[in-house]
């Protein structure tokens, strides 16, 4: 059983920054893909960023966050990060991380990000 624990969500003013963390109970170097997703109230879940496994660390971003968010990983800490800059009210959502571990996908419990003045 793989467990993921997200942290770092907070209330932040527009234009501010946050860094979300997702720590896994397994060695993420061996994971296929790790990703961040978000779901705003009344909206469908959106996948915002992916990072590949091993040493390549290829990344993918949704158009809605490209140039604004950065995904990274620290294999030694089994942690994936999401650096979010220039936050806007429309970035308000519950943010979830996920890991593709073998044939299965596991999700964290989510962390709330609220962007408001």
N, C-alpha and C positions, 0 to 999 in steps of 0.2 A: 504494500500500500504506500503510495507516494502522497506526502502531505506538503502543501504549500501554504506559507503564511505571508500575507501582504501587510505592509505598514507604510506610513508616510502620508496618508490622506489627511486633509485639513481644510479649514476655511482660509481662503486667501483672496486678496483683493485683485481685481483685474490688472493685468500687467505683471503680476507676481510669478514666482516660480515655486515648484515643488519637486522633490525627488521621491518617487515611490520605490519600495524595495519588495522583493519577493524571494523568500528563502525556502529552499526545497530540502526535503528530508533525504534526498539521494544525491549522488554525484552528478551534477548537471552536465559535466563534460560529455557524459554518455547519452544525454537526451538528444532526441531528434530535433525538436524545435521548442523554443520557449517563446511565449507571446504575452502581450498585454491587450486587454479588451476593455470596453466600457459600455455601460448601459445607463442612459439618462431616463428619468421618469417619463413614461408614456412612449418611449422610443425602443426600437429594436437594438439588440446588442451589436456593437461595432468592434471589429478587430482593428486595433490601431497600430500595432508594431509587432514584428517577428524578428527573432534572431536565431541563426542556425547553430548547430552543435559543433563540438570539437574546436579546432583552432581557427577555422575560417571566419566565424562570426559574421557571416553575411546577414544583412538587415533588410527589412522591408517596412515601409510606412504607408499607412492610408493617406490619401491625398489631403484629407482634412487636417492632418497633423504634420505633414512633411515640412521640414525646416523649423518646426516648433518643438517637437518631441525628439528625444534620443534614447534608444534602447541600448543597453550594454549588459555585460555579464562578467561576474567575478567567479571563475570556476573554483578557486580555492575556498571561497566563502559559500559556494552553492547558492549564489544570489544573482538575480536579474534585477536591473534597475530601469526605471523610466524617468528620465529627466524631462520635466515639462516647464517650458519657458513661455513668457508672454501670454499667460493664461487669460482666457476670455470666459464670460459667463456661460457660453455654450459648451465649454469643456466640463461643466458640472455634471457629474455622473458617479456611479459606483465603478471603480476600476478593479478588474480581475486579472490575475495572471494564470497562465496555463502551461503545462508541460506535456509534450508528446513523448511518452516513455514506452518504448516498444510499440505494441499495437494499441495501447490505451492512452487516453487523454485524461489528465487530472487538472482540477481547478481549485483555486483558493477561495476563501470566503468573501473576498472583496474588501476594498477600502474606499471610503467616501471622500470625494474631492468636491468642494463647493467653492465656486468663484463668484464672489459678490462683494460689493462695496459697503 
